[in-house]
Amino acid sequence: MNPSTQDEIVVSILLIVLLLLLLNPFGFWMPNELLYITVGGVFILVGIFGGLVWKESVGDEREQLHKMLAGRIGYLAGLTTLIIGVIIQSMGSNLDKWLILAIGAMVIGKLFGLYYARKRK
């Protein structure tokens, strides 16, 4: 396992831990200061994670296929989660507009990525 992959795994685990803390799994509300620190940590880790993903490079066709499959699986997992959220919240007549905005951003990002990749060839 190369150092870049290890960095990505460590940052991903830290990000997931902070996101779980934001869900307040232990049933107590965090003090405002801790909440702000956690949100700041999530913001920083998402930036680091994005940088690691962006600078990722591939050596051969097999590595390129693995990267492509990981991206597709991540995209579909995120989209499926958001769609389930839309369905559940729609049934409760309490649809959060941020879910719709996130789905739209994912679709537009995917289209922009396809355009960028084709233009770059």
C-alpha positions in Angstrom: 0.0 0.0 0.0 1.5 3.3 -1.1 1.7 6.3 1.2 -1.0 8.2 -0.8 -3.5 5.4 -0.2 -2.6 5.3 3.5 -3.1 9.0 3.8 -6.4 8.8 2.1 -7.5 5.9 4.5 -6.5 7.9 7.6 -8.2 11.1 6.5 -11.3 9.1 5.5 -11.5 7.4 9.0 -11.0 10.7 10.8 -13.7 12.3 8.6 -16.2 9.5 9.3 -15.5 9.8 13.1 -16.1 13.5 13.1 -19.3 13.1 11.0 -20.5 10.5 13.5 -19.8 13.0 16.3 -22.0 15.5 14.5 -24.9 13.0 14.6 -24.7 13.1 18.4 -24.8 9.3 18.7 -24.6 9.2 22.5 -27.8 11.3 23.0 -26.2 14.4 24.5 -25.9 17.8 22.8 -22.4 19.0 22.4 -21.5 22.4 23.8 -21.4 25.1 21.1 -17.6 25.3 21.3 -17.2 21.6 20.7 -19.7 21.7 17.9 -17.8 24.5 16.2 -14.5 22.7 16.6 -16.1 19.5 15.1 -17.6 21.4 12.1 -14.2 23.1 11.5 -12.5 19.7 11.7 -14.9 18.3 9.2 -14.4 21.2 6.9 -10.6 20.9 7.0 -10.7 17.1 6.5 -13.0 17.4 3.5 -10.5 19.8 2.0 -7.6 17.5 2.7 -9.6 14.5 1.3 -10.5 16.4 -1.8 -6.9 17.3 -2.3 -5.8 13.7 -2.0 -8.4 12.5 -4.4 -7.6 15.3 -6.9 -3.8 14.6 -6.9 -4.3 10.9 -7.2 -2.4 9.4 -10.1 -2.5 6.1 -11.8 0.2 4.0 -13.2 -1.4 1.4 -15.5 -4.8 0.5 -16.9 -5.6 -1.7 -14.0 -5.0 1.1 -11.5 -7.1 3.4 -13.7 -9.9 0.9 -13.7 -9.8 0.6 -9.9 -9.9 4.4 -9.5 -12.8 4.7 -11.9 -14.7 1.9 -10.1 -14.1 3.5 -6.7 -15.4 6.8 -8.0 -18.5 5.3 -9.5 -19.3 3.3 -6.4 -18.8 6.4 -4.2 -21.0 8.5 -6.5 -23.7 5.9 -6.6 -23.6 5.4 -2.8 -23.9 9.1 -2.1 -26.7 9.5 -4.7 -28.6 6.5 -3.3 -28.3 7.8 0.3 -29.6 11.2 -0.8 -32.5 9.8 -2.8 -33.5 7.6 0.2 -33.4 10.8 2.4 -35.6 12.6 -0.2 -38.1 9.7 -0.2 -38.3 9.4 3.6 -38.6 13.1 4.2 -41.1 13.5 1.4 -43.3 10.9 3.1 -43.2 13.0 6.3 -44.0 16.2 4.3 -40.7 17.7 5.6 -38.4 17.7 2.6 -35.1 19.4 3.2 -34.1 21.5 0.2 -30.4 20.8 0.9 -31.0 17.1 -0.1 -32.3 18.3 -3.5 -29.4 20.8 -3.8 -26.8 18.1 -3.0 -28.3 15.7 -5.6 -28.3 18.5 -8.2 -24.7 19.4 -7.3 -23.6 15.7 -7.7 -25.3 15.5 -11.1 -23.9 18.8 -12.4 -20.4 17.8 -11.0 -20.6 14.5 -12.9 -21.6 16.3 -16.1 -18.8 18.9 -15.6 -16.3 16.0 -15.0 -17.3 14.3 -18.2 -17.1 17.5 -20.2 -13.7 18.3 -18.6 -12.3 14.8 -19.4 -13.4 14.9 -23.0 -12.2 18.4 -23.5 -8.8 17.5 -22.1 -8.2 14.6 -24.5 
